Each structure stands twice: as C-alpha cells, then as structure tokens.
Amino acid sequence: MKDRLGHGSDAVPVEPRFFAKVDVGNSPAGCWMWTGGASDGYGTFRIGSRMLKAHVVAYELCVGPIPAGTQLDHLCRETLCVNPLHLEPVTRGENLRRGRRACGHGHETHCPQGHRYNEANTYIHRDGSRACRRCRADGARRAYRRRKERV
C-alpha cells in the first residue's frame, strides 16, 4: 500500500528525485529554493499521476503529515522555498491574514473608494479580510435596482 508521497513496497524512492530539484546553498535567508517546475508561483512535483505542491512534499518528507484543517504558510514569504523550517501549518484564515499583512493590505486605512476603515464602517469576513460597509451597502443597492428593472 502506498501513502500520499508514493511510499510503499513497490514505490520508486521519491527523496532522491525530489531533492535533486532543491537548491539549498544560495539564499542568505536559508531558503531551499525549488528549481523544478512551477505553477501559480508554487513549485510542483509529480508523484505517479499526481501533481503536488513541492513545499507540501518537502514538509511531509521531512516533518510528517500536515495536520487536518491546516495549510502551510511560508514564513519567509518565498513561495518557491521548500525548507520545512520556513513552513508552518496554520488555518486558511490565518494564512490569508498573514499574506495580506505581508503585502501591506492589513495596514490600509481607507477602502479603494476612499472610505475610512474604522469600527463602524468595517466588516470582517470569516477569513479575516476586511470590507467597507458603505461600499457593500452601495453594491447591494445597485443589485436591488438591477433586479427591480428586470421585473
């Protein structure tokens, strides 16, 4: 029987093939850079017929299974890094919050339309992202008018 990484009695060893595509020597931050294929900014690695994210394979090879209900956050913010010391299992919401803060979105004081983010005018989504209550209300009014015009 094989596990997710293809380990099993009849499996070809994954580790040598995987680590042949990892450059551990050139990053001052200690990143292990993925030199294989990539998609959407993340390294990819094929095991059998399955294409997996390279950082997920690295974590599972070096640390173990990713806990249920979590995903890996790149603490170094480098999506091609596969160093398991730079990966932390977190909830999806926490991963999104961290990514927005790293991109600077968490420090914005006004929405794109210029309305101030404050306690009264800020809606917090389940994933931790923010929305302008005034813009949401304006959008709901426009949608209502469109529905009424069709009737």
C-alpha positions as CSV (number, residue, x, y, z in Angstrom):
1,M,0.0,0.0,0.0
2,K,1.3,3.5,-0.9
3,D,0.9,6.7,1.1
4,R,0.3,10.1,-0.4
5,L,4.0,10.5,-1.3
6,G,4.1,7.2,-3.0
7,H,6.0,5.4,-0.3
8,G,5.4,1.7,-0.2
9,S,7.0,-1.7,-1.1
10,D,6.8,-1.1,-4.8
11,A,7.5,2.6,-4.9
12,V,10.5,4.2,-6.6
13,P,12.3,6.3,-4.0
14,V,10.9,9.9,-4.1
15,E,13.5,11.6,-1.9
16,P,16.5,11.5,-4.3
17,R,14.4,12.6,-7.2
18,F,12.8,15.4,-5.1
19,F,16.0,16.8,-3.5
20,A,17.8,16.8,-6.9
21,K,15.5,19.8,-7.7
22,V,16.3,21.7,-4.5
23,D,19.0,24.4,-4.2
24,V,19.9,24.7,-0.5
25,G,23.1,26.9,-0.9
26,N,22.4,30.3,-2.4
27,S,19.9,32.0,-0.2
28,P,21.1,34.3,2.7
29,A,17.7,33.8,4.3
30,G,18.2,30.0,4.5
31,C,15.6,29.2,1.9
32,W,15.7,26.0,0.0
33,M,14.7,27.1,-3.5
34,W,12.7,24.8,-5.8
35,T,14.4,24.5,-9.2
36,G,11.8,22.2,-10.8
37,G,8.5,23.0,-12.4
38,A,6.1,25.6,-11.0
39,S,2.5,26.7,-11.3
40,D,0.9,29.9,-9.9
41,G,4.2,30.8,-8.2
42,Y,4.5,27.5,-6.3
43,G,6.8,24.6,-7.1
44,T,5.2,21.4,-8.4
45,F,6.4,17.8,-8.2
46,R,4.9,14.8,-9.8
47,I,4.5,11.5,-7.9
48,G,2.9,8.9,-10.1
49,S,-0.1,10.5,-11.8
50,R,-0.5,13.2,-9.1
51,M,1.0,16.7,-9.2
52,L,1.7,18.0,-5.7
53,K,2.9,21.3,-4.4
54,A,6.7,21.0,-3.8
55,H,6.6,22.7,-0.4
56,V,3.9,20.2,0.8
57,V,6.1,17.3,-0.4
58,A,9.1,18.7,1.4
59,Y,7.2,19.2,4.7
60,E,5.7,15.7,4.6
61,L,9.1,14.1,3.7
62,C,11.0,16.0,6.5
63,V,8.4,16.6,9.2
64,G,5.3,14.4,8.6
65,P,1.7,14.8,7.6
66,I,0.1,18.2,7.6
67,P,-2.5,18.4,10.4
68,A,-6.1,18.2,9.2
69,G,-7.7,21.6,8.7
70,T,-4.5,23.4,8.1
71,Q,-2.3,24.5,5.2
72,L,1.3,25.5,5.1
73,D,2.3,29.2,5.5
74,H,5.6,30.3,4.0
75,L,7.1,32.2,6.9
76,C,9.8,33.5,4.6
77,R,7.1,34.8,2.1
78,E,9.0,33.0,-0.7
79,T,6.6,30.6,-2.4
80,L,9.3,28.6,-4.1
81,C,11.0,27.9,-0.8
82,V,10.7,24.2,0.3
83,N,12.7,24.5,3.6
84,P,10.5,22.8,6.2
85,L,11.8,25.2,8.9
86,H,10.2,28.0,6.9
87,L,6.8,26.3,6.7
88,E,4.1,26.4,9.4
89,P,0.8,24.6,9.4
90,V,-1.9,27.2,10.0
91,T,-5.6,27.6,9.3
92,R,-6.7,29.0,5.9
93,G,-7.9,32.3,7.6
94,E,-4.6,32.8,9.4
95,N,-2.6,32.1,6.2
96,L,-4.7,34.7,4.3
97,R,-4.3,37.3,7.1
98,R,-0.6,36.8,7.2
99,G,-0.4,37.1,3.4
100,R,-2.3,40.3,3.4
101,R,-0.2,41.8,6.1
102,A,3.0,40.9,4.2
103,C,1.6,42.6,1.1
104,G,0.7,45.7,3.1
105,H,-3.0,45.4,2.9
106,G,-3.5,45.0,6.6
107,H,-2.3,48.5,7.2
108,E,-4.5,50.3,4.8
109,T,-6.6,53.0,6.5
110,H,-9.2,53.5,3.7
111,C,-11.0,51.3,1.2
112,P,-10.3,51.6,-2.5
113,Q,-13.2,54.1,-2.8
114,G,-11.7,56.3,-0.1
115,H,-14.0,55.4,2.8
116,R,-12.2,55.2,6.2
117,Y,-11.7,51.7,7.8
118,N,-13.0,52.2,11.4
119,E,-15.0,50.1,13.8
120,A,-18.3,51.4,12.4
121,N,-17.5,51.1,8.7
122,T,-15.5,47.9,8.6
123,Y,-17.0,44.4,8.1
124,I,-14.6,41.5,8.9
125,H,-15.1,38.4,6.8
126,R,-14.6,34.8,8.3
127,D,-11.2,34.6,6.5
128,G,-10.1,37.7,8.3
129,S,-10.3,40.0,5.3
130,R,-12.0,43.4,5.6
131,A,-14.7,45.1,3.6
132,C,-16.1,48.6,3.7
133,R,-19.6,48.6,5.0
134,R,-20.6,51.6,2.9
135,C,-19.3,50.0,-0.3
136,R,-21.1,46.8,0.5
137,A,-24.3,48.7,1.0
138,D,-23.9,50.7,-2.2
139,G,-23.3,47.4,-4.1
140,A,-26.4,45.9,-2.5
141,R,-28.5,48.9,-3.6
142,R,-27.2,48.7,-7.2
143,A,-28.0,45.0,-7.3
144,Y,-31.5,45.7,-5.9
145,R,-32.1,48.3,-8.6
146,R,-31.0,46.0,-11.3
147,R,-33.3,43.3,-10.1
148,K,-36.2,45.7,-10.0
149,E,-35.5,47.0,-13.5
150,R,-35.7,43.4,-14.9
151,V,-39.2,42.8,-13.4
